[in-house]
Amino acid sequence: MVFSDDFALLSSDIKSWFYGVKVHLNFLQIHHQLHQSILQRPKRISISISRVPGKYSASPIMSTAGKPVTSLAAVAYEAGKPLSVEEITVDPPKAHEVRIQIKKTAVCHTDAYTLSGADPEGAFPSILGHEGAGIVESVGEGVTSVKPGDHVVALYTAECGQCKFCKSGKTNLCGSVRATQGKGVMPDGTSRFKNKKGETLLHFMGCSTFSEYTVVADVSVVAIDPKAPLESACLLGCGVTTGYGAAVKSANVQKGDTVAIFGAGTVGLSVAQGAQARGASKVILVDINDAKKKYMHEFGATDFVNPTKDLQNGQTIVEKLIEMTDGGLDFTFDCTGNVKVMRDALEACHKGWGVSVVIGVAASGQEISTRPFQLVTGRVWKGSAFGGIKGRSEMGGLIKDYQGGALKVDEFITNRRPFKEINDAFEDLHAGDSLRTVLNYTD
């Protein structure tokens, strides 16, 4: 009986042992299946929380990183025609590229210039736009300067920090992407844009901000303070920076200098505020549109001259300006792109030291001319792109100046429109009293 009882107990222990092993094996199998499930999940997911009265609900949204995205865009199919507002496909960024979700973009005269067909580098079909700010959606391999979620400004003047230009310390120009940017493609020679027919669409000035999603080289984008409004920051992508920098950096205007600015648009008025910031004694705006006169005091100009109305019989604008400044100006700035005006701007400079800065872009095939004696006697002709500003190194300082009230930006916004009204924004640009129209993708 003792043996029988011991055997019964042993048999029970063995059964319990086998049952425990079975349970353990089942647990390991479940654990393995769970582990495999986790490994097979997408690497990146986000949670969208939507509110309903009294409760919150959460639903996973698959990340768009590494995938093509559908984007609202304004396509320039040919010169002289309205832009086509439609959906396009934007491919993911490749190595050293950044895909940005543009939130705000503005229309610049350079966009209109290219759309008109006058731009020697203008190519179609393309996505125009180069004054834009937004949020980084994804980055390609090797990108370290920005990350998803960063607030950024797209830069048409790149800054790699490694090329001959960047290392020279003499210019803000950069040679890293110039050859391909001028052809409307990314550094690898291809485009990231296609329309719904599968046709390739070209890039523009390395930015293409007339698409809700755009891809740029990592040397053509800069992260900014997220507290800065994007509708203000977008204007620092071209117009305001181009003019302000031309005065304070390219020309290096000094206290007491006299300045004349030809063209009182956003760029010209930005030159004026730069000259005022440097303490210029006289800042003269020259424009054939009297409607621009109302902006002169707000941006620091002291005088306004309309060459079609304010000249005496037979008097030229050059003679008028020389008369107003006791022999000529220390600095003049052309913001028109008109080669005749460029000559007037040079010849209105003071003999011996006057400097004329060319900012405006002339039409294809146009050439400037003057009598060589104008240069022999000490006048200087020079150019300025993006105000001489290095976008990645110096944009942060401009943002701080704006935030501190030293740099006016918001004052240039005369119209706001939803992006779908982009063709109306081009009409705003040509209106007599308009400066900048900011387009909003979310309206």
Helices and strands as residue ranges (DSSP letters): H 2-39, E 45-52, E 55-62, E 69-76, E 84-90, E 97-106, H 109-116, E 126-127, E 131-139, E 151-154, H 164-168, H 178-181, E 193-195, E 200-201, E 213-217, G 218-220, E 221-223, H 230-233, G 234-237, H 239-245, I 246-250, E 258-262, H 266-277, E 282-286, G 290-295, E 303-305, H 317-324, E 331-334, H 339-347, E 355-358, H 372-376, E 380-383, G 386-388, H 391-403, G 410-412, E 413-418, G 419-421, H 422-430, E 436-440
